[in-house]
Amino acid sequence: MSYLSNAAQAMAVVTRTITDDQLGNKTPCTEYDVRALVNHLLFWGPSLAGAGRKESVPQPAAAESEVDLAAGDWRGRLLALLDDIASSWAPPSAWEGETSMGTPQTLPASVIGEMIVGELTVHCWDLAVATGQRLELPADLLAHLYDTVFAGVEQGREMGIYGPEVAVPADAPTLDRILGLTGRDPAWT
């Protein structure tokens, strides 16, 4: 199983447990409550899957704030989307060449694939802690993700993907160190 598949599977486990009455809960991702974060994932997810197939997928609106994709059977749609993301990135060819996430700018497919691993894992943590779930992630996924986040953290900050680093002890669990690098406080409650 690939790291991307592991991250999508972890997100699916968390998604299945979120109840509709938790959609208003705040998350560590300060601009989103649970509903807005689900909306974010449903808005961008088709582009993430399309990137693995080297396809451009049109957005459902000009901005994610213009649509409420977290209505109706949001859970079923998100679970299907996570499957689509994992399957689109399963072939080795998905990681070769260049691709994009619905924008004219292309990057090496491997870079975008690793960005998706990080996006799914960190937002999985956001949703898990916001809904009182315990998150279990494979040690090899976390070790890999730490290396990729650490290697691109400054570029991520310049792009506005990561916030200012939160100090975390060097001997803290790997997930806590990843969260600190991305600007999240692992002790968030």
Residue pairs with C-beta under 8 A, 6 or more apart in sequence:
1 9
2 86
2 89
2 90
3 117
3 140
3 141
3 144
3 145
4 85
4 86
4 89
4 113
4 116
4 117
4 120
5 86
5 89
5 90
6 137
6 138
6 141
7 116
7 117
7 120
7 121
7 124
7 141
8 82
8 83
8 85
8 86
8 120
9 82
9 86
10 120
10 121
10 124
10 135
10 136
10 137
10 141
11 41
11 82
11 120
11 123
11 124
11 127
12 79
12 82
12 83
14 124
14 127
14 128
14 131
14 133
14 135
15 75
15 78
15 79
15 82
15 127
16 75
16 79
17 131
17 133
18 34
18 38
18 75
18 127
18 131
19 131
22 34
22 130
22 131
23 33
23 34
23 35
23 38
23 70
24 33
24 34
24 35
25 33
25 34
25 130
25 131
26 33
26 130
27 33
27 34
27 37
27 126
27 127
27 129
27 130
28 125
28 126
28 129
28 130
28 184
28 185
28 188
29 37
29 123
29 126
29 184
32 40
32 126
33 130
34 127
34 130
34 131
35 68
35 70
36 70
37 123
37 126
37 127
37 130
38 69
38 70
38 74
38 78
38 127
39 64
39 67
39 68
39 69
39 70
40 64
40 123
41 78
41 81
41 123
42 69
42 70
42 74
42 77
42 78
42 81
43 59
43 60
43 61
43 64
43 67
43 69
44 64
44 101
44 102
45 78
45 81
45 82
45 84
45 85
46 57
46 81
46 84
46 102
47 57
47 59
47 101
47 102
48 85
48 101
48 116
48 119
49 57
49 81
49 84
49 85
49 88
50 56
50 57
50 88
50 101
50 102
51 88
51 99
51 100
51 101
51 102
51 109
51 112
51 113
51 116
52 85
52 88
52 89
52 90
52 94
52 99
52 109
52 113
53 88
53 94
54 94
54 97
54 99
54 109
56 100
56 102
57 102
58 102
59 102
60 67
60 69
61 67
69 77
82 120
85 116
85 120
88 94
89 95
89 113
89 116
94 109
94 113
95 109
95 110
95 113
96 109
96 110
97 108
97 109
98 106
98 107
98 108
98 109
99 106
99 107
99 109
99 112
100 106
100 107
100 112
101 112
101 115
114 148
114 152
117 141
117 144
117 145
117 148
118 145
118 148
118 149
118 182
121 137
121 141
121 145
121 178
122 178
122 179
122 182
122 184
124 135
124 137
125 135
125 175
125 179
125 184
126 184
127 133
128 134
128 135
129 135
129 188
129 189
135 175
137 175
139 174
142 174
142 175
142 178
143 174
145 178
146 174
146 177
146 178
146 181
149 156
149 178
149 181
149 182
150 181
153 162
153 165
153 181
153 182
156 162
156 182
157 163
157 164
157 183
161 182
162 181
162 182
162 183
163 182
163 183
163 184
164 183
165 180
165 181
165 183
166 179
166 180
166 183
166 184
166 185
166 186
167 180
168 176
168 177
168 179
168 180
168 186
170 177
172 180
172 186
173 186
175 186
176 186
179 185
179 186
180 186
